[in-house]
Structure formats: structure tokens, C-alpha cells
Amino acid sequence: MGEAVVTRSVNGRVSGFAICRPFGRGYVVGPAAAADVQTAERLIAAHLHRHQGSFVRVDTTAESGLAPWLAAQGLAHVGGGVAMTRPSSAREPQPSASKDVRTFALAAQALG
């Protein structure tokens, strides 16, 4: 059970999202996907604001570009996030990533 926030493009299509759910002693935000880092920050900020004063976890990779912003929001860096993927095979090709959005926060470190 979680909560989602979304952004919409001018034609009304969902263009980004961030999901927050109970996790351990607080909440985890992720996955979060958006077209750019500024939009990802706005989506994640909505959850941080809602759960202000609670323990909140956001699993990201170094490539996300969110680390400085997350630190400025008061989240401590406690380890590195690694996006795990299953190797592709000739029979099961990897799904192609969207050109419009990219992942900024992982569903969970072990789930990507």
C-alpha cells in the first residue's frame, strides 16, 4: 500500500511519478521516474513534505544526480545504491528504456 504523485504533460499524459510506501521504521520513496532531475526533485519533495519528521529512505544511484539535493533536504548518505538488472539473453531481450523518462529513485535497492 503506497501513495503516488504524478506529473502530467500538456496533453494530460503521465510524464513522471514517485511512489512512497511504508518501509521498516518509516517510509521509502521509489520508484521515481521523470524526464529531468528538477521534476524528479519536485515529485520526491511532495513525499518528503508529507512525511516531514519521519524516517524516509530514498535509494538512488550515483548517476541519478540527486545526492546533493537529497543531502540539502536533510537525508544522510548511508551507502551506495546499485540498480540490479537481469542479464538479457537472445530469448529474453531487456525491455527498452523510454526516451522520455529515466529512473531517479529505485523501487528498492535489490529490485531496481
Secondary structure, 3 states (H helix, E strand, C coil): CCEEEEEECCCCCEEEEEEEEEECCEEEEEEEEECCHHHHHHHHHHHHHHCCCCCEEECCCHHHCCHHHHHHCCCCCCCCCCCCCCCCCCCCCCCCCCCCCEEEECCCCCCC
